[in-house]
Amino acid sequence: MRFIVDECTGHAVACWLREQGHEVFSVYEKARGSGDGEIIQKAFEENWILLTNDKDFGEKVYRERLPHNGVILLRLVDERTHNKIRVIRQTIKDYAEQIADHFLVVTETQVRLARKIR
């Protein structure tokens, strides 16, 4: 899979995804300080799945109706890196076929899927 990892999600998550064989664009490494609009536009234009902890992307998608190719929004109680990786690992394992073109809100205990607004 191709992931653009938002700056707030962390460098370690981007590194772990690469180790798992995914193609990764890390905002922290290559575009630090970019605005949310720039990030979601890049993700859409270059066919990346956006991985973020920033709930503002929900507003970008649902209020502003910005297009996307898939968004995973982590809403975790435990924001430590090892927990993020555990949750992402399980999400990819269980929802790999449904991530593209969906907006996923992921917590430690559940995943909510919404189809892309057209």
C-alpha positions in Angstrom: 0.0 0.0 0.0 1.0 3.6 -0.4 0.7 5.8 2.7 1.3 9.5 3.3 1.9 9.7 7.0 1.0 13.0 8.6 3.5 14.8 10.7 1.5 14.3 13.9 1.3 10.5 13.4 5.1 10.3 13.7 8.3 9.4 12.1 8.5 6.0 13.8 5.2 5.0 12.3 6.4 5.9 8.8 9.6 3.9 9.4 7.6 0.9 10.6 5.4 1.0 7.5 8.4 1.0 5.3 9.8 -2.0 7.1 6.6 -3.8 6.4 7.1 -3.2 2.6 4.7 -0.2 2.1 5.6 2.8 0.1 5.6 5.8 2.4 5.7 9.6 2.1 6.5 11.0 5.5 5.3 14.6 6.0 7.7 14.8 8.9 10.7 13.9 6.7 9.8 15.7 3.5 7.2 18.4 4.0 7.3 19.4 7.6 4.9 22.3 8.4 2.6 21.7 5.4 -1.0 22.7 5.8 -3.8 20.1 5.9 -5.1 21.3 2.5 -1.7 20.7 0.9 -1.4 17.3 2.4 -4.8 16.0 1.4 -4.4 17.4 -2.1 -1.0 15.7 -2.5 -2.5 12.4 -1.2 -5.3 12.6 -3.7 -3.3 13.7 -6.7 -0.5 11.1 -6.1 -2.9 8.3 -5.0 -1.7 8.0 -1.4 -3.8 6.8 1.6 -3.6 9.4 4.3 -2.7 8.2 7.8 -3.3 10.8 10.4 -4.2 11.6 14.0 -5.6 15.0 13.1 -9.4 15.2 13.2 -9.3 18.3 11.1 -9.1 16.0 8.1 -12.7 14.9 8.8 -13.7 18.5 8.3 -11.7 18.7 5.1 -13.4 15.6 3.7 -17.0 16.0 5.0 -17.5 19.8 5.3 -15.2 21.0 2.5 -15.8 17.9 0.4 -12.1 17.6 -0.6 -11.4 14.4 -2.6 -9.3 11.6 -1.2 -8.2 8.1 -2.0 -8.6 6.8 1.5 -8.0 8.2 5.0 -7.2 6.4 8.2 -7.9 8.7 11.2 -6.5 7.4 14.4 -8.5 8.4 17.5 -6.5 6.7 20.2 -6.5 7.1 23.9 -2.9 5.9 24.1 -0.9 7.9 21.6 2.4 6.1 22.2 4.1 4.9 19.1 3.9 1.2 20.0 0.1 1.5 20.4 -0.2 3.4 17.1 1.7 0.6 15.3 -0.3 -2.1 17.0 -3.6 -0.5 15.9 -2.4 0.2 12.4 -1.1 -3.3 12.0 -4.5 -4.8 13.0 -6.4 -2.3 10.8 -4.3 -3.2 7.7 -4.7 -6.9 8.4 -8.5 -6.7 8.9 -9.5 -3.9 6.4 -6.8 -4.0 3.7 -9.4 -4.4 0.9 -11.6 -1.6 2.2 -9.1 1.1 3.0 -8.9 2.6 -0.5 -11.7 5.2 -1.1 -13.0 5.0 2.5 -12.6 7.2 5.5 -11.8 5.0 8.5 -12.0 6.3 12.0 -9.9 3.9 14.1 -9.8 3.5 17.9 -8.2 0.8 20.1 -11.5 -1.1 20.0 -13.3 -0.3 16.8 -13.1 0.8 13.2 -15.8 2.9 11.5 -15.9 2.9 7.7 -17.5 5.6 5.6 -17.5 5.5 1.8 -16.0 8.3 -0.1 -18.4 11.2 -0.8 -18.7 11.8 -4.5 
